[in-house]
């Protein structure tokens, strides 16, 4: 039917040819009195499609690249970019910074951490984070391919937020944790308001699983939002924010985590 193809009937038919090539005739509405056969109708429809494709290709080429003979001159194409591409890059960069800050938050003050959580070391916690990170890297490509970059980043951000809540704790949950027997590792940790080590461990695993979605996707973000002459810069910015996150962990942790209360 014509509604499917989006075509209309021609105004006139002469010698089995459609005068207006921008239109197509339908087999169900062929004027047999004019001597037009179905084969001619389908031939006209095929010619129309080919003709329209050439129109589209030539028009788009002339508009964008001023090429001739229906061939695209890619050297003259000018991509359209949007100012909010820098906002998208900022989101991804900040998420990468936070993930590495969380990873190495206890690296600047391992003695304070080990004093608050007797029997556990800061190095072991960082190792668990990095092992989880490596395991999660194998799922980034398939996840982004299936759900898209937008949903993948938002999901990883939510996962990291839950991990941060587990690591930092919520004071209104203290009575519930006490009733369940989930207390801090020792007196130093409990008196300072620190969460149990099991919560620290669970939160670390969640953040470690989320981090590859911020570290492995900058090239895809650059290819999607940025022009070809900007992609190296945008990718480098996002990747370097990982290192800024590590530096922030040492700067802030070294100054704050000098005691269990600071931790």
N, C-alpha and C positions, 0 to 999 in steps of 0.2 A: 504493500500500500504506500501511497505517496507520503503519508504521515511518518512512516518509518525512515525514509530516505531524506525527507525534508525538501522534496522537489515538487514542482507544479507542472501542469500540462502545458505544452507549447501552444502558441496562439494560432499557428498554421503549420500545415505539413505540405511539402512540395516534393514530388518525385521520391518519396520515401526518405527525405532528409528533414531534419529539424532546422527550421530557419534560425530560431534563437537557441544557440548552443548552451546558454545558461539554464535551459530547461530540459526536462526529460519526459518522455512519454511512458506510460505504464501499460503493461501487457493487458491488464483487465479493462482498459479504456481505449483500445485501439479502434480507430475508425476504419473498419474493413471496407467500407464503401469507397474510401480513397485509395484502396489498393495497397495498404501498408501491411506488411506481414509482421509476425512476432519476432522473427529473426532480425528484421530491420530495427524494430523497437529496442531489442536488447543491444544491438550494435550501436544505436544512438546513445543508449544509456551508458555503455562502456566508453564511448567516445567523449561523452559529457564528463564522466569521472576523470578521465585522463586530461581532458582540456581544463577542467577546474583545478586539478592538481598543479598543472603548469602555471595557471594564473596565480595561484597562491604562492608557489615557489618564486616565480619571477617578481611578483609584487613585493614580497618580503625581502628578497635580495636587493631590489632597487632601493627600497626604503632604508635598509640597514647598511648596505655596503656599496651601493651604486655599481653593482656588477652587471655584466651582460651575459646573454646566451643562457640565462637561467642558472648560472653557476654562482655559488656563494664565495665571495672573497673574504675569508675569515680574518685577513689582516686589517680589514677596515671595520670590522664589527666592534661596536662600543657597548660593553655590558652595562646594565643598569644596576646600581648598587644603592643601598638604603643606609641612612645615617644610623639606624638602630642596630646595624651590624656590630657596632662597637659596644652596644649594650649587651648583646648576646655574648660577645667575647668577654665582657666584664663578668657576666654571670659565671661562665665556665672557669675563668681565671680565679675568681674568688673561691669557688668550690674546690678547685685544686689546691689553693693555698690552705684552706681550712682542713682538708683531709690530711695533708702532710703536717700541719701544726698539731693535729690530734695524734698522729702517729708518733711524733717525737716529743710530745709534751712532757714526758717523764725522763727524757734523755739528759736534760740539763741538770737534773737533781736526782740521780739514782739513789743516793744514800738516804734522802728524805723519803722517797717512795718505799724503800726497803725497810725503813724504820717504822713507817705507818702500816705496812703490810708485811709482817714477819713471815719469812719463808718464801717470799716471792721477789723476783728481781725485775728491774725495769727492762733489762736486755731481753728477758724471756717474753715480756709483753710486746716489745717491738718486733721480735722474731715472729710471733704469732700473727701480728698485723701484716708483716711482709709476706709470709707464706699464704695467708688468705688472699692478699692482693694478687699474687701470682696465679693462684687457682681461679680467681674471678676473671682474670684477663682472657681466659679461653672462652668465656661466654659473652664477651662484649660485642664481638662482630655479629654473631647470630641474633643477639637481642636487639641491637640497633637495626639490623636488617629486617627483623620481623615487626617491631613496634615503632620504628622511626627514632630519629635523634631526640625529638622533643619529649616523647614519653619516656625514653630510656634515661635521659638526664633528670627529669622530674622524679622518676621512680628511685633513682640512685640518691637523689637529694633527700627524699623522704626517708630512705634507709639510713643515711648518715645522720639525719636529725634524730631518729630513734636511738641510734648508737650513742649519740652525744647525751641524750637524756639518761640513758642507762649509766654512762660514765660519770656524769655530774650529779645525778640524783635529784629527787624531789622531796623536800622536807615533809610534805603532808603524807608521804607514804611510809614514814618512819614507824608509826604505830602498827601498820600492817606488816611491815618487814619484821618487826620485833615479835609479833604474834606467830609468824611463820618460822621463827627461829633463824632468820637470815640476818645475822649481825655482822658487824665489821670484823676484820681479821684479828684485831687486838684492841687493847684499851686506847692506844694512841689514835687509831683510826676512828673508833666510835666516838671518842670525846671531841674529835675535830669535825664531826659531821660528814665524814667520808662514807661513801657507799661500800657495800661488801665487795670483796675482790671478784666474786662471781659476776657481779654486775659490770665491773670494770672489764673483765674478760669478754663477756657477751657484747658489750658496746664496742670494744676494739675489733671484734670479728665482723660486726655489721659495717663499721666504717671502712675496714680493710676490704670488704666485698664491694663497697660502693666506689672506692677510689679509682679503679681502672676506667670507669665511665667518664671520669674527668681528665684522666691522663692520656687515654688512647684515642679520644675523639676530636682533639683540636684540628687535625688535618681535614676531617670531614666537615667540621664547622667552617673552616676557611674555604673549602671548596664550594660550600653551599651559599655562603653569605658574601664572600670577598672576591674582588677581581683578581685576575691572574698575577698582577704586579703587586698585590697586597698580601697574598697568601703566606709567603715566607715570613713576613713581619708578624701577622696575626698568630700564626702557629708558634713562632718563637716566644711571643708574649705569653700565651697560655701555658706553654711548657716551662718557662722560667718562673712562673708563679709557684710551681712546685718547690723550687729552691728557695723562693722567698718565704714559703710556709715553713720550711725547715729552719731557716734563719730566725723567723719569728718565734718558733718554739723554744729555741735556745735563749733568745733575748728576753722573752717574757718569763719563761720558766726559770731562768737563772736569777731573775730579779724577784720573783714572787714565791717560788716553791722552796724557800729556805727553811720552812717548818711544816708540820702537818696541817696547820691552819691555812697556810699559804698554798699548800698542795691542793 
